[in-house]
Amino acid sequence: MKQIEKIAAGAGYTCISVGKMAELSEHVLELGPEVKIPGKVFAGAAAGTTGAELSFQSFPVGGQTGFLHTHRTHEELYFFLSGEGQMQVDGDIIPVAEGSVVRVAPAPKRSVRNTGDEPLVMLCIQYKEASFTAEDATDGEILAEPVVW
């Protein structure tokens, strides 16, 4: 089973690698002795995130989530990185492919499946609904320091 690799860390950052997207299928998420999800890896804890969780998942040709799920308080953003498939949200079937981004509020039932002829790879970011404010949108600050490589 593939593991997350820590590349570097400092006082205010962490760099990890989940490996090549083509090798995501080597990860296995174990949710219990009888629930194993091949091709899925949660990376937030390894990266040291404090406001969101993130996971990568690769669905083989014909693969799917295999279940519907909801959340109590977390919204999710699904970024489709390669392949093509469908996302089901409250019974609506949405075509997805490389470049698609789908936001799902906590309550809707959701699932994903690969309908293409290559792996469907996605990144999912999960965070508390309604936690980003207008003030947060202006949080960035461009510094007057030169970049020295």
N, C-alpha and C positions, 0 to 999 in steps of 0.2 A: 504494500500500500504506500502510495506517494505521500510525502510529508511537506509541510510548508517550511521553507528555508529562510532563516533570518540573515539578511545581507549586511545590515549596518544599523546602529542605533546611537542616539545622542541624547542630550538633555531635552530636546523638544521634537524629536522625530524618531521614526522607526521605518526601516526599509525591509520588506519581505519579498519572497517570490513563491507563487503557487506553482510555478513551472510554465512551460509552454502551453498555450491554449489547446494545441493538438494532443497534449498528454493529460488533459483534465480527467479523462476516463480512468486514469490510474488512481485517482483519489476515491475514497469511499467514506461517506458520512455515516457514522453509526449512531442512530438515535435510541438504540436499545438492542437487546440480544436478537430480536427478530426483525428489526427495522434497519436495513442497510441501504443507503442510496449511492449507487456507483456514479462517479462523475461529478460529485458535488463536494465543495469544500467551503466552509465558513472561514473568513480571513480577518475579521474585525479584531478579535482578541489578540491574534498574533501581531497585527499591525498596531495595537494599542489604541484603537479608536475609543472615544468617550461619548460620542453623540449619535452613533449609527453602527449598524452591523452590515457587513457585505459578504456576499457569497458568489462564487463562480459555479456554473454548472454546464456540463456538456451532455446533450441528449443524443444517443446514437440514432442512426436511421431507424425510423419507426418507434423510437423511444418516447416516453412521456412521463410526466410527474407521477401519474398513477393514482392520484387522490386530489380532492378539492381541499382547499384550506382557507381560513380567514385569520384575522388578527383582532385582538381586543383594542389596542391603541396605536399600532404601528401601520404607517403607510409604506408602500413599497414602490420603488422605481426599478423597472426591468429594462436593461440595455441589451439588445440583441447584437452580438459581435460578429457572428457568421452563421451561415445556413439559413434555412427558412422553415417556418412552422406555423402553428396557430396557438393563440392564447384564448382561453375561455374565461370570461368574467361575467358572473351572474347569468350564465346561459348564452351570452353573446359570444360569437366566434370571431376573433380578430386575426387577420393574417399578419404575421410578423416575419421579418427578415433582417439581414445585416443593416444596421442603422436605425431600426425601430426602437422607440422608447415608449414604454407603457407605464403610466402611474395608476396605482390601485389603492383606494382608500382602505381603511381597516376592514369594514364589514363585507364587501363583496366576496363571493366565493370565486376562487381562481385556480387555474391549472394550465400547464403548457404541454405541447406535444410537437414532435418533429415530423413534418410532412415532406421534407426534402430528401435529397439523395446524398447528403453529407451531414456531419454532426451539426447540431444546432447549439451554439455556444452563447451563454448569456451571463451577465453580471447583474446581480440584484442588490440594491441598497435599501435597507430597512431603517426607518427612523420614526420618531414619535410624530404623529399627525399634528399639524398646526403649530409646530415648534419653531418655525422660521418666520421672523418678523420683518417688516419694512426696514427697521434699524439694522438687522443682520445683513441686508442686501448692500449696505454701505460700510461694512466692517473692514474691508480691505484697505490697505494703506500702501501707496507706492513710495518707496524710500529714495532719498537723494544719493545714497551710496552707490559707487560703481560696482559692477559685477566683476569679480576677479576669479578667473578659473585657474 
